Amino acid sequence: MSFFILNICCARFLLTVLAAWAKIYKKYFRISCEVFINGTKVWLVTGASKGIGLQIVLAALKEGNIVVGTSRDAQKLSQAVATELGKTSKNFWAVEMAFDETSIDTTGAQVIAKYGRIDVLVNNAGYALLGAVEEVELSAVKKILMLISLAYSV
């Protein structure tokens, strides 16, 4: 019983934090708690072409949400979603996105222009850097650190 009450308290706390965060960042994200709790949500999922990202996209679509998935190859992402669902979804939009600030800003602006808001942002983009530390170029290290630590939030 106490575990259930604790979960309810945590959920209320998270919704309070989300509402406060939404007020601060309302310029970028028009989030209302009513839409977040009861209505269709607009999801933006980065790194959605396979693995966890693809499974998140599919789960959100099956719940009836609008999902924008980003990938380095939008065609591959669209095919993967259509294959898994057995059909194309009118609630899904695959966006090809590069790992640069301009592409990320443009994608965020396009999503907000099309749907008016972003309710859920899942930053699942991945980037692998292989090689010995002394042989890896500094620009490659900076690129991966920017992706992982800052995530270029939209």
HELIX and SHEET records of a PDB file:
HELIX    1   1 SER A    2  ILE A   24  1                                  23    
HELIX    2   2 CYS A   33  ASN A   38  1                                   6    
HELIX    3   3 GLY A   51  LYS A   62  1                                  12    
HELIX    4   4 ALA A   74  LEU A   85  1                                  12    
HELIX    5   5 GLU A  101  TYR A  115  1                                  15    
HELIX    6   6 VAL A  133  GLU A  135  5                                   3    
HELIX    7   7 LEU A  138  LEU A  145  1                                   8    
HELIX    8   8 MET A  146  LEU A  150  3                                   5    
SHEET    1   A 4 PHE A  92  GLU A  96  0                                        
SHEET    2   A 4 ILE A  66  SER A  71  1                                        
SHEET    3   A 4 VAL A  42  VAL A  45  1                                        
SHEET    4   A 4 VAL A 120  VAL A 122  1                                        
END                                                                             
